[in-house]
C-alpha cells in the first residue's frame, strides 16, 4: 500500500497512478517554513508540516482530527503559495526531473513554485493513502475533506 512507503518513495505511486513526480522533488526536504512569511503559517501549522515530513503519511493520517488538520494546512500552503500572481517564475517552466542540487537551487530562486509542487504532491499522497483505508475507518476521504456538520467540502478548498 502506498501509505506504508517512505515519504521519498514517489516512484511506486507514480507507476501505479497518473501524477508525474515533481521536477523539484529533490528540494522538498530543504523547505524551511519559518522564513516563508508569504504563507502566513502559524507556529502550530509549521509544527504540523514538520511532523508530516518526519513521519510516514499513514502515521500522519492516523486519526480523523489530525488528518483533517494536516489537510487544512497543506491546502493553506497551496492557496498561499500559488496565490493570484499566476504560475511560478521558474518551476512552471521545467520539463524534466532535476538533480537534488539543482532542485535546491530552484528552492532559493522560486520558493513559492517549489512549495506549490510540494503541496500538490502531499495532497496526492494523502488522497492515495486515504483511498486505501478500509471502509468504515475513522479516517477517510469523506471525514478528512468534508465538513462533518453539513457534508460540504472544507472551506480551505475555496481559494483553489
Steps between C-alpha positions, in 0.01 A plus 500: 500500500633850418418606859786292630765632262773730628425862417758504221358195317293679242624265228253224594211744517597653168501164326162397642322835472502788256673790680857540372769580756579866549820610324602670827420210734865498607447841661206399719721396792672841485182701552528722809157617614611775741636753246203458262293794624281503188339173614371662823554177694446490875750321723264201550456473120877498449533228765230294326682530165829398661331205669353398163850492355656314793243218501353263241176631346286227658623609845414864424153389385446271797198672653221708351572825687874504423435389142262791440738747667786382278290525183389851597857621543612341170205667324594832663859460378373432147262797504756744641791379286312501170304819576389752241847551353456223244745222413836497672793670331725193472332175608206533262742498204694186595464202270681217678618378839785705645790356698464583872765776496328681210158452661632656823634794298149551355366499858701820558410669171132393488396386849126537439523287185671222696252531787207482255641174359557374854138567601360335186721194557391480866131527408546222248676282760219569749227405252680180395552403864140574602366317195671185628346521850247234591130586470365627828836637614487816715741655253364515146484737205152605614601557861819683400386726215135565590345692788327254731225749589362569152683260267653785295864514392730665756516879468874469431415378148323827409807701391600221265 
